[in-house]
Amino acid sequence: MSIIEVRHLKTLTALRETGSLVEAAERVHLTQSALSHQLKDLEEKLGCPLFIRKTKPVRFTSAGLRLLQLADDVLLSFRSAQRDIQRFAEGESGRLHIAIECHSCYEWLMPTIDHFREHWPDVELDLSTAFGFMPLPALARGDLDLVVTSDPQDIPNIEYIPLFQYESQVALSRHHALAKKEFLNPEDFAKETLITYPVETERLDIFKHFLTPADVSPAKIRHSELTLMMMQLVASGRGVCCLPNWALTEYTNRQYVITKSLGEEGVWCKLYLAIRKDQRENAYMEDLISTASKTCFKNLKGILAPEL
């Protein structure tokens, strides 16, 4: 354990500012006897005096002046940290590290972040994709503060706030052999190359809700991190892909691709904001959640409210 403690630094600072043991004791809420004992104990442990007794105002030794220099640095940092923590508690400042599980989220997430930066400039904001790691355990550990996901998991202290429902649709070339079908069945994928983001298949809607329950696998899986590249591959007949309906709107409007539902009724999923429960009442987190919900329904087509 360090010989020098914060209380010692506060005592020496009070002694310098007041010039006497009596007034310094009052400043740090100690009796004069307790303060004298504290200083004598510190001097014995350090092996040298810190100030010259019976001087008024108090004169410090070289060792005492060095500790006062340390006190000025350390106590300033302490006060700064206390102010920051108070601001954190009041919701004016903090950290918001976000991970998203698909690039298609950018269409609504970026306007949300623009609004957030404007209203919460003192919150440290960081955004990353979750392709290379498991984001929800990272959220539980505190490495992240929010995860955009359609794959909720039962993890203690994690709360999932539903944003909206969307339909997972398949994008096909306009000249694809399946283009004339009203909707697709699981067996239609047995001879297809399925283009996906580079994540585990169990985290993808088409596998979780459509192919895996039917015990069907595509002939080949090809990965791409970019939605635009996926659309180019699909349009050129090199495979098919499955994305949220809102993410495909731009490409269907331009007639790059056509879309089909998975099954007669379609596969509908929910998108969630995952946060730690102890962050739920945080002011800037509440604002982000509210803004995200409004922005989604303003910018995206084909989505529904979280509850049918």
matplotlib code that plots the C-alpha trace (Angstrom):
import matplotlib.pyplot as plt

x = [0.0, 1.3, 2.5, 1.0, -2.8, -5.2, -6.2, -2.5, -2.5, -5.7, -4.3, -1.1, -3.1, -5.3, -2.3, -0.8, -4.0, -4.8, -1.3, -2.1, -2.8, -6.0, -7.6, -6.4, -8.0, -11.3, -10.9, -10.5, -13.1, -10.6, -9.6, -6.2, -4.9, -6.0, -4.5, -1.2, -1.1, -1.8, 1.1, 3.5, 2.7, 3.3, 6.6, 7.7, 6.9, 8.6, 11.6, 11.7, 9.8, 7.3, 7.1, 8.8, 6.8, 6.0, 6.2, 3.4, 2.5, 3.6, 6.9, 7.3, 10.5, 11.7, 9.9, 6.7, 6.9, 7.3, 4.2, 2.3, 3.3, 1.9, -1.2, -1.8, -1.7, -3.6, -6.4, -7.0, -7.4, -9.7, -11.9, -12.1, -13.1, -15.7, -17.2, -17.3, -18.9, -21.5, -22.3, -22.5, -25.0, -27.0, -27.0, -25.2, -22.0, -20.8, -20.0, -22.1, -20.3, -22.7, -22.4, -24.7, -25.2, -26.0, -24.9, -28.5, -29.1, -27.2, -30.2, -32.0, -29.2, -27.1, -29.9, -30.4, -26.8, -26.8, -29.6, -27.8, -24.5, -26.4, -28.2, -25.5, -22.1, -20.3, -21.2, -18.4, -19.9, -18.4, -20.0, -18.8, -20.1, -20.5, -19.2, -16.0, -17.2, -20.2, -21.7, -24.2, -21.7, -19.5, -22.5, -23.0, -19.3, -19.6, -17.3, -20.4, -23.3, -25.9, -26.3, -28.7, -29.8, -32.6, -31.2, -32.0, -30.4, -31.2, -28.4, -28.7, -29.0, -29.7, -32.9, -34.2, -36.3, -38.2, -38.0, -40.1, -41.1, -39.7, -40.1, -37.0, -37.2, -35.1, -33.5, -33.3, -32.1, -35.0, -34.0, -33.7, -35.5, -37.4, -38.5, -42.0, -42.8, -45.3, -43.2, -40.3, -40.2, -37.2, -36.4, -36.0, -32.7, -31.2, -29.5, -28.8, -25.8, -26.9, -25.0, -24.9, -23.0, -20.0, -21.7, -22.7, -25.7, -27.6, -27.7, -29.3, -33.1, -33.3, -31.6, -33.2, -36.8, -36.9, -34.2, -33.0, -36.5, -37.1, -33.7, -32.6, -29.2, -28.2, -25.9, -23.3, -22.8, -20.9, -20.0, -19.9, -19.7, -21.2, -24.9, -24.1, -21.7, -24.4, -26.9, -24.4, -23.8, -27.5, -28.3, -25.6, -27.2, -24.4, -26.6, -29.5, -29.6, -32.0, -32.2, -34.8, -37.5, -36.6, -32.9, -34.1, -36.4, -33.7, -32.7, -36.2, -37.2, -34.3, -35.2, -31.8, -33.4, -36.9, -38.0, -39.9, -41.3, -40.1, -43.2, -46.7, -47.0, -43.5, -41.0, -41.4, -38.8, -38.2, -35.2, -34.2, -32.0, -30.1, -28.9, -27.9, -30.8, -28.9, -28.7, -32.5, -33.1, -30.0, -31.2, -29.2, -30.0, -33.7, -33.3, -31.5, -34.1, -37.0, -35.1, -34.3, -38.0, -39.2, -36.4, -37.1, -40.8, -39.8, -37.2, -38.0, -40.8, -42.5, -41.9, -44.6, -44.9, -43.2, -46.6, -48.9]
y = [0.0, 3.5, 5.6, 8.7, 8.9, 11.4, 12.5, 13.5, 15.6, 17.3, 18.0, 19.5, 21.7, 22.9, 23.7, 25.7, 27.6, 28.4, 28.8, 27.1, 23.7, 24.9, 26.3, 23.4, 20.9, 22.7, 22.7, 18.9, 18.3, 16.9, 17.8, 19.6, 16.5, 14.1, 16.3, 16.6, 12.8, 12.2, 14.5, 13.1, 9.5, 10.5, 12.1, 9.0, 6.8, 9.1, 9.6, 13.4, 16.4, 18.1, 21.5, 23.6, 23.7, 26.9, 29.1, 31.3, 31.1, 27.5, 27.0, 23.8, 21.8, 20.6, 17.3, 19.2, 21.4, 18.3, 16.7, 20.0, 19.9, 16.3, 17.5, 20.2, 17.7, 14.9, 16.8, 18.8, 15.4, 14.2, 17.3, 17.0, 13.3, 14.1, 16.8, 14.3, 11.6, 14.1, 14.9, 11.2, 10.8, 13.7, 12.3, 15.1, 13.2, 9.7, 7.0, 5.3, 2.5, 1.0, -2.3, -3.2, -6.6, -5.6, -2.8, -2.2, -0.5, 2.5, 3.9, 4.8, 4.7, 7.5, 10.1, 9.0, 9.5, 12.9, 14.0, 12.5, 14.2, 17.5, 17.2, 15.3, 16.7, 15.7, 12.0, 9.9, 8.1, 5.1, 2.9, -0.5, -3.5, -6.8, -9.1, -10.1, -10.8, -11.7, -8.3, -9.3, -10.8, -7.7, -5.6, -7.6, -7.1, -3.4, -3.2, -1.9, 0.2, -0.6, -3.4, -3.2, -6.8, -9.1, -12.0, -11.5, -13.9, -14.6, -12.8, -11.5, -7.7, -7.2, -5.6, -5.7, -2.8, -3.6, -1.0, -2.4, -5.5, -6.2, -8.9, -10.8, -11.0, -12.8, -10.7, -12.3, -11.4, -10.3, -13.2, -15.8, -19.2, -18.5, -15.1, -16.2, -17.9, -16.0, -16.9, -19.3, -22.5, -23.9, -26.5, -23.7, -22.9, -26.4, -25.6, -21.9, -19.9, -17.8, -14.6, -13.4, -11.1, -12.9, -14.0, -17.4, -18.9, -19.4, -15.6, -15.1, -14.8, -17.0, -19.9, -19.4, -19.0, -20.8, -23.1, -24.8, -25.7, -27.3, -29.1, -27.5, -26.0, -23.9, -25.5, -22.8, -19.9, -16.8, -13.9, -10.1, -7.3, -4.7, -4.6, -3.0, -5.8, -8.3, -6.6, -6.6, -10.3, -11.0, -8.8, -10.6, -14.0, -15.2, -15.9, -14.8, -13.0, -12.4, -9.0, -6.9, -5.5, -1.9, -2.5, -3.8, -0.9, 1.2, -1.6, -2.8, 0.8, 1.0, -2.5, -3.9, -6.9, -8.4, -9.7, -12.7, -13.6, -16.6, -18.9, -17.9, -15.8, -14.4, -14.4, -11.4, -10.5, -7.8, -5.4, -4.6, -2.2, -4.2, -2.3, -3.1, -2.7, -0.3, 2.1, 2.3, 5.5, 7.2, 10.5, 10.3, 6.6, 7.4, 10.1, 7.8, 5.1, 7.6, 9.2, 5.8, 4.8, 8.0, 8.0, 4.4, 5.0, 8.3, 6.8, 3.1, 1.6, -1.7, -1.9, -2.4, -1.4, -3.9, -5.5, -6.8]
z = [0.0, -0.8, 2.1, 0.6, 0.5, -0.9, 2.6, 3.2, 0.1, 1.1, 4.6, 3.3, 0.9, 3.7, 5.8, 3.0, 2.3, 6.0, 7.4, 10.7, 12.1, 13.8, 10.7, 8.5, 10.9, 10.6, 6.8, 6.6, 9.4, 11.9, 15.4, 15.7, 17.6, 14.9, 12.2, 14.0, 14.5, 10.8, 9.8, 12.4, 11.2, 7.6, 8.4, 10.3, 7.4, 4.9, 7.2, 6.9, 8.2, 5.8, 7.5, 10.2, 13.4, 15.2, 12.1, 11.0, 8.3, 8.0, 6.2, 4.3, 3.8, 0.4, 0.9, 1.9, -1.2, -3.4, -1.9, -2.4, -6.1, -6.2, -4.4, -7.0, -9.8, -8.2, -6.6, -9.8, -11.6, -8.8, -9.1, -12.8, -12.6, -10.0, -12.3, -15.2, -13.0, -11.9, -15.5, -16.3, -13.4, -14.8, -18.3, -19.9, -20.8, -21.1, -23.6, -26.2, -28.1, -30.7, -32.7, -35.5, -37.0, -40.6, -43.0, -44.0, -40.7, -41.8, -43.8, -40.6, -38.0, -39.5, -39.3, -35.7, -34.9, -36.6, -34.3, -31.3, -32.0, -32.3, -29.0, -26.9, -28.1, -24.9, -25.2, -26.7, -29.7, -31.5, -34.2, -35.5, -37.2, -35.3, -38.0, -36.3, -32.8, -30.7, -29.7, -27.0, -24.6, -25.2, -24.3, -21.1, -20.2, -20.7, -23.8, -25.7, -24.7, -27.4, -30.0, -32.9, -33.4, -34.7, -32.7, -29.0, -26.5, -22.9, -21.2, -17.6, -17.3, -21.1, -22.2, -25.7, -26.9, -30.1, -32.8, -35.6, -37.6, -41.1, -43.7, -44.7, -48.5, -51.2, -53.9, -57.4, -60.8, -63.0, -65.3, -62.6, -63.1, -59.8, -60.8, -62.0, -58.6, -56.4, -53.3, -52.5, -50.6, -48.7, -51.4, -53.9, -52.3, -52.6, -55.9, -55.2, -54.2, -51.2, -50.7, -47.0, -44.7, -43.1, -39.9, -38.5, -40.3, -37.1, -36.7, -40.2, -40.5, -43.6, -41.8, -38.3, -39.5, -42.9, -44.1, -40.9, -39.7, -43.1, -42.9, -46.2, -47.1, -50.1, -52.6, -51.8, -49.5, -50.6, -48.2, -48.8, -46.3, -48.7, -49.6, -52.9, -53.9, -52.9, -55.2, -58.1, -57.7, -57.6, -60.6, -62.6, -61.8, -59.5, -56.5, -54.4, -51.1, -48.3, -46.7, -44.8, -47.1, -46.4, -47.4, -50.8, -51.7, -53.4, -55.6, -56.6, -57.4, -59.8, -61.2, -60.4, -58.7, -57.9, -54.5, -53.3, -49.9, -47.9, -47.9, -48.6, -45.5, -45.5, -42.7, -40.4, -37.8, -35.3, -34.9, -31.4, -29.5, -26.9, -23.8, -20.2, -17.9, -15.6, -18.6, -19.3, -17.3, -18.7, -20.3, -23.5, -23.9, -23.6, -26.2, -28.6, -28.3, -28.9, -31.9, -33.4, -33.3, -35.0, -37.6, -38.6, -39.5, -41.2, -43.4, -44.0, -46.2, -45.5, -41.8, -39.1, -35.5, -33.1, -32.2, -34.8]

ax = plt.figure().add_subplot(projection="3d")
ax.plot(x, y, z, "-o")
ax.set_aspect("equal")
plt.show()
